[in-house]
Every structure is written in structure tokens, then in C-alpha cells.
């Protein structure tokens, strides 16, 4: 049976990997919406280059996977209003059109939603999906992303559709830009060994694992109408990851350390019990294995 998908942000990091994987099955067809162009050439893929904030003609599909967002930490600080608009307006427009027309609405949430619960309210890690939403400081533009993504999550939940909210935790891999791992690799290639927030921790997930988990969850009935952390239990410091990168690049260099940007989350580790209960046979790539794959 042919399945038709709409993937927003299809030229983005996760979107592109997800699109390529879905259209490997000839019975699938993907409509990709992104402001950027696409280099995917496949008869089972149609690219729609538009801004989701505009009034557009949506294709009729079975599944909507809404990944598009103004991502990249630097934009939270430099363009907070654009971040808010890009997260909220397209989500509301998609819900309005598809709330009676698709069988499943998959929304990419964010672990930033519960960052206030762990950093400000000091709730213990690993962070659970049902932790309260706490915006520590509305004056800090950093929260433009978390706040607008959280409101979008709530809109999806109360849309009346079958949904799945996936909170991806620090996914990395080939084709990523504007994030710590690719940025540090790029600087290291230029003999610039600068690191911000080296004591902060994250639980990184390799892109192939994130795609595998996403597609597997979409097939599971008990994943519907759930918020699900998708990530790794392996909590590592930014400094440890930087050292793994330098080791894999055969570079012996002294790293220059700087503080993290104001409002940056000090620790992040997801509670993955729900993900593992739904997908009990799941095996994930370690950070060391993933960086080795990325640098090949």
C-alpha cells in the first residue's frame, strides 16, 4: 500500500536523512517542504520550496512529520522573534489543514522544553517527558526557542489528531551545521581549538539511530499520542567529546576553554525508559563510534 508523507524541513539535517530513508521503499512518496532547495532526485520525492508561514497549497498525505524550525543556538540570541514566528505560525497552519486529513502528525519537540525544570528547579536527571515546563527568564532570548516549541507541542496535543511528539536529544552526524560537533571539527581543521561550555554535559545520539527510532516508533500503536524522549543514556561533557574528536583526527592540541553562553543548559540527559519499553531490542551507537563514522 502506498504511503504518502509530508516532511517539513526536508532539506534540514534530520529531515534530509529521514526523507532519503523513507523513499528507499518504492511504495512510499514524500512531499518535502523547505525554504531551501533540495538535491534529492527521486521519482518518489517532490520538493516544495516555500516558507511555511505563507499561505500555501498543502498536499494530501497520510502522515505529517513536522521538523521545520529556526534551529541553531546562535539564532536564539540573535533573532528571537524570528525563531518564535518560525516555530509557532507554521505549526498552527499545518494543524488547521491536517487536523481532519492525516492519520498521524509527528512533531519534533525539544529537550529545551524541560531545561528549566532541571537547571532552575533542580529536578533530577535523567529528565522525564512529564517534567513541568519552566521558563526561567523571559528576558533572556535563549528561551525564544524552548518557549515557542513548547507552545507548539501543546497545540499538537490538543489538535484532536493522533500525534507523536519526539523530543530529539542532541542528534549529530553527516550534514549537520551550526551545532557543537560539526563546528568544533571545522575549527580543528583550521587549527583553532576553542571550546565554549566545556563542563556542560549532553547525551549525543547518532543520526542513523535517530532515524531508525523515529520510523520504528511510527509503526507502534502504543507510541501514538505520546511525548517520547529520543536520545542516548550516555551523558558526556563537551570537553570529553572534543577530546574524542581530536583523538580521532590524530591531533595533539591544547584546547582553549571559555564559559558557555548565558542561559545554556548545564546538563542534559534524557530518561529513555519510554522509548526502550516501546522498542525493547534497540541498540544505539556510542559517541566514540559515531564520531569515528562521521570523520571517515
N, C-alpha and C positions, 0 to 999 in steps of 0.2 A: 504494500500500500504506500502510495506516495505521500510524504510528509512535507509540508511547506513551513518554512521558518522565516521569521523576520529577526535579524540581528542588528541592533543599533550599535554604533561604534565599531562597525565591522572592519575598519581599517586600523583600529587601535591594537594594542598589544594582545590582550586576551581575545578580543573579537576576531582578529585575523586568524589566530591559531584555531579558535573554535569553528570558524567558517570552513577553513580548509579540512578540518577533521570531519565535519558533518557531510560535506559534499563528496567525500570519498565513497560514500554509499550512493549509488546511482539512483536510488528511489527517493532521495532527498533533494529538495530545492531550497535554496537560500536567497532571500532578498536582503541585501546589505545596505544599511543607511549610514552614511558618514559624510561629514563636511569635506573630508579629504578624499582624494581619488583612490582607486584600488588597482593593484597589479595582479589580482586574481583573475585568471582567464579560464573559465569553465562553463560548459553549457548548462550546468545546474546552478549557476550563480548569476544574479543580476544586481549590479551596483546602482544605488540611487544617491547621487551626490547632492544632498540638501542639508540645510540647517533644520534640526528637529523643532526649533522654536517657531519656524514658519508654518503657515497653513499648507499642508501637502496632501497628496492622494496616497493613502496607505494601501499596500497590497493586502489581499485576503489570505490569511495564513492559519495554520493550526497552532503554532507555538510562537510566542514573542519572547525574545531574550534581550532585555534592555540593559546594555553595558555602557552606553554613551554617557560620558561625564567630562567635566573640565578638570581632569586629574593632573597630578604633578604638584608636589608640595609647594614649590615656589609660587604657583599661581594662587594658592590660598591667601598668601600675603600680598601679592601684587595686584590681583584682580578679583577681590572677594565678591563684588556684586555680580560680575560675570559668572563666577563659579556658582553662586546661588541661582541665578536665572537659568543656567545651563542644566542644573540638576533638577529643578522643580518644574519648569514650564513644559519641557518635553515629556516628562513622566505623566503629568496631568492630561496632556493631549493624547498620549498613547492609551491611557486608561479610558478616556472618554470614547475613543473609537473602538477599542477592542474588548470592552467590558462584557459585551454580549456576543463576541465573534471569534474568540480563540479558546482553545481547550486548556491552555496553561500560559501564565505570564511569569517569566523568570526575571527577577530583578537583582542586579548586582548591588548589594548593600556595602557597608564598610565597617571594619572594626573600630574606626574612629567614633562610631556611634556610642560605644561604651567606654571610650577613653577617659571620660570624666569620672565614670564610676570607679575605675581602677587607679587613676592618677590623683584625683581630687578626693573622692570619698573613701579611697584606700580599700576597696573591696578586693578580695584575694584573687590572684591569678592561679590557674588559667581562667580567663574571662568567659562567662556563660552567656548564652544567647538572650537570656531573660534579665540580664543586669539592667538597672534603671538608666535612663538617658539623662545625663547631667552635662549641661553646657557650662563649663567653668567660668568663662569670661566672654560675654558677647561683644566686648570692645576689642578683643583680640581677633584679627581677621583670620587667623588659623582655623577658627571654628566655623567659618563660612561653609566649608566642605562637609563637616560632620553634621551640622545642623540641617542643611538642605537635603543631604542624603537620608537623614533620619525621617524628616517630614515626608520624603518620597516613599520610604518604606511604609509609613503609616497609611499613605494614600493607597498603595497597592493592597495592603492588608484589608482595608475597608472598601475595596472596589467591588466586591461581590464575585470576582473571578477566582478560579483556582490559581494559586500562585505558589512560588517558591522564592524566598529571599536568601541569596547566597552572600555571606559576608566573607569575601576573599581576604586572606591574611598574607600580605607581603609576597605576592606571586612574582617570580622573576624568571628570566630566560631570554632566548634569542629574540631580537627585535624590539626589546624594551628600551625606552628612553626616559629621561627626566626622573630617574629613581637612583637610589644609592648604589646598587651593584653595577649597573652599566656606567654610571658617572665615575665611580672610582676606577673601574677598568680603563675608561677613556683617559683619565688623568694619569694613571700609572704608565700608560703607553707613551705619555709625554713627559715622563719622569717628574710628575707633580704628585707628591704623596701627602695630600691634605685630607683630613678626616674631621667631620663635624659630628658631635654627639657620640663619641666612641664608646662611652659606658652604657648607652641605651641598648636595650635588647629587642630582638624581633624573632619571630618564628617564620622563617622563609619557606616558601613552597615552590617547587619547580613547575614550570608551565605545563609540561606534559601531564603531571599529576593533577593539576587544577582542571585541565580539560577532561581527563578521564573521569574524575569525580563528578564534574558538572553533568556530563552525559549520562553517567550511571544513575545519579540522583533523579534525573528527569524521567527515568523509567520506573522508579519506585513509587508505588501508591502512598506509602507512609512518609514520603518526603514532601507530599503536597500540603500546602497551607502551613508551612513551617519556615522559621528562620533558622538557617543552618550555618554554623562556622565551617568554612573550608580552609584548612591550613594544616600546619605541622605542629607536633608537640615539642619539637627541637628548638628550645629557646637559646639563642646565642647573642653575644654582644656584637655591636657593629665593628669593634676592634678585632674580634676573633674572625669575623668574615673577611675583613680587609687583609688579615694575615694569611688566610687560606688563599685568597686571590693572588697575593704576592708570591706565595709559595708555588702555586700552580703556574704562575708566569715566570718562575725562576728568577725572581727579583729579590735582592737583598738590600732593603732600603729602610731608612728611618722615617716613620710616619710623623707628620706634624699635626698635633691634636688641637681642636677648637671646640668651644661649647656648642651644644645643639641650639637650633633656633628657639626663640621663646614660644612656649606652648607645645613644643614637641613632646610626644608621649615617651616617658622614660622606659617603660617596659611593655611588651606585648606578647602574649601567649594565649592562644585560643583553647577553650575547652572543646575537644573534638569527640566527646562521647556520643553525641547525637549522630554525627557523620559516620562514626565507626559502628554504631548499632545498626544503621541502615545498610552500610557497606562493610560487613564484618571481615571480608577477605582482602581488604585494602592494604597495599604495600606502597610506601612512599619513598621518594629519592632523598637521601641525606643532602645537607648543604654542600658538603665536600664533593659528593658525586655530581650534584647539579652544576656546581661551578666548573668542574672538570669538563662536563658536557658542553657548557656554554663557551668555554675557551678553546675547544677543538677547532 
